[in-house]
Amino acid sequence: MYAKTNPSAGRLTPREKRVFRIVGVLIIVILGGLGAWAALAPDSYSSSGHGCVNVTLPSSTGGSTLHYCGAAARSFCQASFLSHDQISRRARPQCVLAGLGPSASP
């Protein structure tokens, strides 16, 4: 029936109102938790260290990240200390932070 002909048709019962409130609060809590996690969670690509190298380079789409760990990081750092291109110049400080400088032994 239409609400104009049945005035109580559009009203919610107290139980329905309570269910809507509970669902609304749960949605707000979940979204707040996801927002806090996104803001505070550690980023594995944030900095170099512990044998991993992260280098952020400018590119045509804004930026790109090079991420290497273990043997790949060692060979990347060895090559960066031997070369003189832009990527190598940006990689050297990150290699030092990761403990993979020119004097680091494998």
C-alpha positions in Angstrom: 0.0 0.0 0.0 1.0 3.6 -0.5 2.2 5.6 2.5 -0.5 8.3 1.9 -3.3 5.8 2.3 -1.5 3.9 5.2 0.4 6.4 7.4 2.2 3.7 9.4 3.6 1.9 6.3 6.8 4.0 6.2 7.6 3.7 9.9 10.2 1.4 11.4 9.7 -0.7 14.5 12.0 -0.1 17.4 13.7 -3.4 16.7 14.4 -2.4 13.0 15.8 0.9 14.2 18.1 -0.9 16.6 19.3 -3.2 13.9 20.0 -0.3 11.6 22.0 1.4 14.4 24.0 -1.7 15.1 24.8 -2.2 11.4 25.8 1.4 11.0 28.1 1.3 14.0 29.7 -1.9 12.7 30.3 -0.3 9.3 31.9 2.8 10.9 34.1 0.6 13.1 35.2 -1.5 10.2 36.0 1.5 8.0 37.8 3.2 10.9 39.9 0.1 11.5 40.8 -0.2 7.8 41.7 3.5 7.7 43.9 3.1 10.8 45.6 0.0 9.4 46.2 1.7 6.0 47.8 4.8 7.8 49.9 3.0 10.3 50.9 -0.4 8.8 54.6 -0.8 8.0 55.5 -0.6 4.4 57.9 -3.3 3.1 59.0 -0.9 0.4 59.5 2.1 2.6 63.3 1.9 3.2 66.3 -0.2 2.5 67.8 -2.4 5.1 68.5 -5.9 6.2 69.8 -7.0 2.9 67.0 -5.5 0.8 67.3 -2.5 -1.5 64.4 -0.2 -2.4 65.1 2.5 -5.0 62.4 5.0 -6.1 63.0 6.4 -9.6 61.1 9.1 -11.5 59.2 7.8 -14.5 56.7 8.9 -17.1 53.8 7.8 -14.9 55.1 9.4 -11.7 57.5 7.0 -10.2 58.6 3.4 -10.0 60.2 1.4 -7.3 63.0 -1.2 -7.7 63.0 -3.8 -4.9 65.6 -6.4 -4.5 66.5 -8.8 -1.7 69.3 -11.3 -1.1 71.4 -12.3 -4.1 69.5 -10.1 -6.4 70.2 -7.1 -4.2 73.9 -8.0 -3.9 74.3 -8.2 -7.7 72.2 -5.0 -8.2 74.4 -3.1 -5.8 77.7 -4.4 -7.3 76.5 -3.2 -10.7 75.4 0.1 -9.3 78.9 0.8 -7.8 80.5 0.0 -11.2 78.2 2.1 -13.4 77.6 5.8 -13.5 74.1 6.1 -14.9 71.2 7.8 -13.1 69.8 4.6 -11.6 73.2 3.6 -10.2 73.7 7.1 -8.6 70.3 6.8 -6.9 70.9 3.2 -5.8 74.3 3.7 -4.1 73.0 5.3 -0.9 70.2 2.7 -0.6 72.8 -0.1 -1.0 74.9 1.4 1.8 71.8 1.5 4.0 71.1 -2.1 3.2 74.7 -3.0 4.2 75.6 -3.8 0.6 78.2 -1.1 0.0 81.3 -1.6 -2.1 83.3 -3.1 0.8 80.5 -5.5 1.9 81.4 -9.1 1.5 78.8 -11.6 0.2 
